[in-house]
């Protein structure tokens, strides 16, 4: 059976239209066309901030903020970070605007940002100074894990990365629920101490991210009677007798990777503490557990594995970097190719 050249041409044109339609809309328009973009958000300081135009030049004033921005697929828009922004590795290639608490206003201005993502630790004085210079500043200061997820949504709204923010938050929530479900059947809730440093001994008490992670991971904070991050004496530590020690890597404080863990393992004064006696001292990357960014869920999964080794599954890596809707390309193109094959068969 033969078909006319007109019919064949019609099917070929249909093939082209379907494949073009499958390409994400953002690929057909320059990223810097932002005239119709306007968003108003309330940040963690309580300030109402209006963003006029989709931000294309973003400065991050904290490592956790930088991790959020990269996780939302905004790495190519970041034009300034602190000296401590080292994750993902691409962050280290960005221009420096100074330290976390020693931000250089001059360096920030030099980057000509249209959005600055600040943190509580930068200080209110710096934020006020930047605002007086007519800079658009959104400040983050999450108080718990839910607050971190809310801040991811906030940054997504402020930058126009709403879809990626929704996908990322949904993925993180799913992992949180899976972890909590995995440890829910545990018959014990071991006493856990999260150790920040050993000289003096600094622990995470009530009201900290790590206290929340311990509880979510099926443990009991051995120092729940302490408020915030605080130091405890050696006698008080021994008396608390934690079943599990989760200690930060020492690199963040100038030590070696396991220097804090070695301190507890090697000091004979701690020999009768349950965690040391039963060899339940675990090292965690201090950046993963101390930064209020997406990797806080990695920390939760690690806590669960350390506290309940038999009841925690291996974390499943997820990603929200892909453009929304891109997964439809193969299906649509397959349909179009099928039509072309049908035309060839009809001929």
N, C-alpha and C positions, 0 to 999 in steps of 0.2 A: 504494500500500500504506500503510495506517495502522497506527500503533502506539498502544498504550494510554497514558494519562497517566502511569501508574505506571512504565512503561518509560522514558518521556521523562525523568521526574524522576530515575530511577536514573542515566541518562547524565549529567545535569546535575550530580548530586552527585559522580559520578566525576570530572568535569571539575574541580570545586572541590578535591577531594582531591589530584589530581595536581599542580595548580598550587601548592597549599600545601606539598606534600611537596618541591617543587623549591626552596623558599626555604632558604638555608643555615641550619643548626641554630642558629648563634649569634644569629640574628635573633629567635629565639623565646624566648630567655632573657636576662635582664639581664646585662651584662658584669661586674657587681660580685658575682655569685654565684660564689664561689671556694672554698667550704668543702671541696671534695673535691680541690683542687689542692695537690700537694706535690711539689717537685722538688729533687734534690740534684745539684749540679754541682761540678767541680773547676776553679777558675779558673786564669789564667796565673801567679798567684803561688804556686800549689800548694795554696791553701786550699780546703777542702771547705765548700761553702756550701749550706744547705738553705733553700728558699723555701717558706714556708707561706702558701698562698693566692695566686691568680694576681695578679701585680702590677698595680695600677691607677694608682699614682702613682710615676713613675720620674724620677729625677734623673740626668742625664748629666754627667760631669766632664771630658769631652774631645770635641772636634769630631768625631773619627772615630767615637766611640761614638754620638754623636747621629745621624750619617749611617746607621749600622747600624740604629738603632732606627726611624728613619723608613723606611728601605728595607724593614723587616719589617712596615710598616703600623701601627706603634705610636705614631705622632705624637700621637694624641689622649690618650695616657697620660703623655706627657712633661710634667712640671710644673717642671722646672728645667734650665738649660743654662749653659755658660760664656759669657763675653763674646765668645769667638772662634767660637762655633757659629753659622755663617752659611749652612749648606747642609743641606737645601733651604731656600729663602727663609722657609718657615714657622717654621724654627728661631729666627729672629730675633724672633718674636713671643712666645717663651716667657720666663718670669721668669728673671733672671740670678742665679746663685749666686756670681759673681765670676770671676776669671781662671783660666786653666788651671793655673798654679802658685800662684795666690793665692786659692784657694777659701775662701769665707766659710762656716764651719761653721754660724754663726747663720742664714744665708740657706738653707742646706740643711735644717736642722731646721724652719725656718718652713714649708717646703713639705710637711712630714709625709709623706716618701716611704716606700713599702714596698719599694723596691728602688733602690739606687744603683749605677750602672755607672761604675767608676773606671778610671784608667789609670796605667801605671807612672810617667808624668811628674808625677802629682799628689803623689808621695812616699809612702813607707811610713808616715811619721808621721801624715799626714792620715787614711789608711785605718784605721790602728789607733785613732785618736781616734774616728772614726765608729763603728767596731765596739764600742768601749767605751760608746758611747751607745745600744747595742742596735740599731744600724742594720744592715740587710742589705746587704752590699757584695760585688759581683762585680768583680774587677780583670782588666783586659785588657792584654796586653803581647805581641802577636804578633811573631815574629822573622822571618817571611817571608810570602810570598803564601799558602802553605798554612795558615799560622797565622791569617791574616786570615779565610779561609774557615771554619776551625775555630771561630773566635770568633763568626762569624755564627751557626753552629749552636749554640754555647754560649748566646748571648743568646736565640736562639729557644727553646731548652729552658727557660731560666730564666723566660721571660715567657709561655710557653704558645703562642708563635707558631711551633711546630714545622713546620707545613705550609708557611708562607711562607718559613721559613728553608731548608727543603729545596729548594723551588722556586727560590729566589734562588741558592743555592750551585750547583745543577745548571745554571742559566743561565750563571753566571759561569764554571764549569768548561768548559762548551761553548764559550764565547767564547775562553777561554784555549787550548783545544785547536785551535780554528779558526785562531787567530793563529799558533800554533806550526807548524801544518801549512802555512799560507800562506808562511812564511819558510823552511821546511825545504829547499826546492829552491834556495835562493840559493847561488851559487857562492863568495861572499865573506862574510866576517864583519868588517865595518868596525870600526875602533877608534872607540869612542864615549866622550865625556866628558859626564857629567851635572853641570852647574854650578849650585850653590845660590846663590852670591853671588860678587861680583867684587872686593871690597875688604876683606880679601884674597880671593884666589881660593879658594873652598871647593868641593870635589868630593865625589862619592859614591864611596867606595872599596869594597873587599871587605867582604862581610857586611852590606850595606845592601839595602833594598828595591829601590833604583834599580839596583844592581849586578845583582840577580836579573832585573829587568825587561830590562836591556840584553841579557843572555844569552838570555832567553826570546824576545826580539824579533829574535834573529839577529845580535847584535853582540858585540864584545869590549870589555870595559871598559878604556879607555886608562890607568886608574889602579887596576887590580886589585892592584897591589903595595902600595897604601895600605889601611889598615884603618879602616873606618867612615867617618864624615863628617869630612874633614880639609882643612886648607889646604895649598896647594902654591905654591911660588915661581913667578914669571913664567918664569924660565929652565927650570925643570922642566916647566912647562906647554908651552912651546915645543918642548922636547926630546921630549915625549910625542907631539907632532904628531897629534892626533886627526883622524880623517876626518869625524866628525860631532860637532857640539855640540848638546846638548839643554839649554837653559838655563831656569831658573825665571823666571816672571814676577816683576818686581821689586816688585810691589805688596805682597807679604808682608813685605818688609823696608823699606818706606817709599819705594820708588822708583816709577817709572812702569812700565807693562805690559812694555815692551821695553827698559828701561834697562840690564839686564845684557847683552842681545844687542848693544845699541849700543856698549857698552864694548869688546867684542871686535871688532866690525866697524870701529870708528873708530880704534882704537889701532894705529898703524903697526907697532909691535913684533910684532904677530900676523899681519902681512900674508902671511907665507910658511907659516903653519900651514894644512894641507890643508883643514880645514873652512871656514876664512875665505876662503882662496883660491878654493875651489870653491862658495862661497855655500851652505854646508850648515850654517847656524846656525838652529835652530828653538826657538821659545818654547813652553813648556808652563805651564799654570796650576799654580802652586806648591801650591795646596790639593789638586788632583787627584793629583799625584804624591807628595806628602809625607804624606798622611793614610792611616792603616791601616784603610781602610773599603772599601766595595764599588767605589768609583770607581778603585781601584788597577788594575782591569781596563781601565777607560777609558785609564789611563796606559799600560798595556801595548800597547793597540791604537795609541795615538798614537806610542809608541816604534817600533813595527813599521813604521808608515807613514813615519816620518822616516828610519829606517835603511834600509829596503828599499821605496822608494816604489812600485815596480812589482809588488811581491809581497805587498802588504797590502791587504785588502779594507776597504771602509768599514764601520765598526762598525754593527751592527744593534741598535737600542735594544730592551731587553726590560723587562718589569715583572713583579713578583711581588705587586703590591698587591691584586689581586682575591681575593675569598674563595674558598678551595678548593671546587670542586664547583659554583660559580655558573654555570659554562658549561653545565651540564645543564638549566638553566631553559628556554631556548628550545626544546630538543628535546622535553622533557616536555610543555610547554604546547602545542607544535605537535601532539603526539599527541592531547592532550585535545581541542583544537579540531577535529582531524580526526574524532574520535568524535562531536562535536556536529553537525558537518556531515553525518555519516552519518545521524544521527537525523533531521535535517531532511529529508534526501533520502528516507528510508524513509516519512516522512509524506506 
